[in-house]
Amino acid sequence: MALSQRLEFRQTQSLVMTPQLMQAIKLLQLSNLDLTAYVEAELERNPILDRADGETAREPETLAAAPADPAAGDWLKDDMAPSREAMEAGLGTDLDNVFPDERPADRPEAPAAIEQLAGSDPYVSSWSNVGAGGHGGGDDVNYEGMAAADLSLADHLETQLALATRDPRRRLIGHFIIDMIDETGYLVGDLTELAERLGAPLQEVEAVLALVQGFEPSGVGARSLKECLALQLKERNRLDPAMATLLDNLELVAKRNIPALRRLCGVDEEDVAEMIAELRGLTPKPGLAFGSTPVQPVVPDVLLRAAPDGTWMVELNPDTLPRVLVNQNYYARVARTARSEADKTFLTEALQTANWLTRSLEQRARTILKVATEIVRQQDAFFALGVQYLRPLNLKTVADAIGMHESTVSRVTANKFIASARGLFELKYFFTASISNAEGGEAHSAEAVRHRIRQMIDAEAPDAILSDDTIVALLRKDGIDIARRTVAKYRESMRIASSVERRREKAGR
């Protein structure tokens, strides 16, 4: 077989992901908050982009300073400044009483005196930067920093640690332990690893943990629910042997298995009921009483309202649409002053990026509106009558109706919300699986079936608890063909207990 070289022409098709196309796809799946952050970064990076309101209108930058106004120089002359005697006469008082920065030489400055009193203790706050945004002197006072803020759990524990011990070693260990406590008040780290990292004995670390567990709120620093409840009961002097046995069998408490608890604790049924009631009065997550990360409210991307003729009006929320423009005037003026090839290349690329960004934002808005309109058309009964009329829907149905690919519809519906008179919903909420009709009719939505199961369980009587088999029989009478394991799966996803646990719970009320 001889080897030879030859030239061939082949015609092939391939999809090339250009940077512009990748940017358009990225913008399509961003939420409105992420999109705002992205556009803000582009406004800082690209000098050709401007806000639509004109707040960032730019002027060409010049290297030479503008000549000073001759008339302005008269205001800077020394003879225009009033003398100290004239100012004191006009104010009617001595300037030393007006400007506190001019202190007598024999009176020490307050921050320096406090630093001297503080010494080298690292737990005493430093006053060296009070003038720059603190509560002390200085021209630039940060009044926003003076506003009251929610006290976090970590700050609350740090304050108690500073008062509980003066030992530097125990304080250092306490700081690390507090950092390992999550917002609910539980210790989420391993003490053995912490001891190895700090080079401290494990017994000392456990002793500091016991110190922290004595802080407020009661139950903080626990490593489990049992330990959290035990700390609270210990503070109330209610951790007797019977209560300790009850804490060791919390799974039986959750199942309301009173006979087993009565036998294990060695008390009668009335005492068990009182002990369970006492447990219910405790706080399983003590850290939630303190401030944490502020929750950002969901801002809808699409607004839906009923029209006078009975139809639906779908529109984009103008508050979530970034308003950017390409400043062609600024580009033309700066391009005339560009000399080097690097400057010309930078301006050309900036103009192309700005044009592509504005087109991508416009295409994103049109696509969201098109997809949301089709979803509303498919689920009009839900918006008019409620969740029981939610229809089964998939991405392919919407994609075929609007002439787009399923992946595009999936990106559009991710992290996008629609506001209606029935509530605020994510667009992905309307895509639910279908459950066949027992009579051969129209299929039912899985979300509507879940809602129907919850309604049936909420309406059940204490002496007539519905089992999963009974729910299946009732649903099939209404034409919903569903298996028992599907009912159990839906019930567990809604965090509804089984029929046995519900019967025990309602019997104990």
PyMOL commands that set and color helices and strands:
alter all, ss='L'
color gray80, all
select helices_A, chain A and resi 19-29+32-45+70-76+78-80+84-91+95-97+110-118+144-146+153-164+168-179+191-198+202-212+225-235+241-247+250-254+258-265+269-280+286-289+318-320+328-337+341-378+380-385+387-389+395-402+406-413+427-430+446-458+468-477+484-493+499-507
alter helices_A, ss='H'
color red, helices_A
select strands_A, chain A and resi 49-51+302-306+312-316+324-326+417-420+423-426+434-435+444-445
alter strands_A, ss='S'
color yellow, strands_A
deselect
rebuild
show_as cartoon
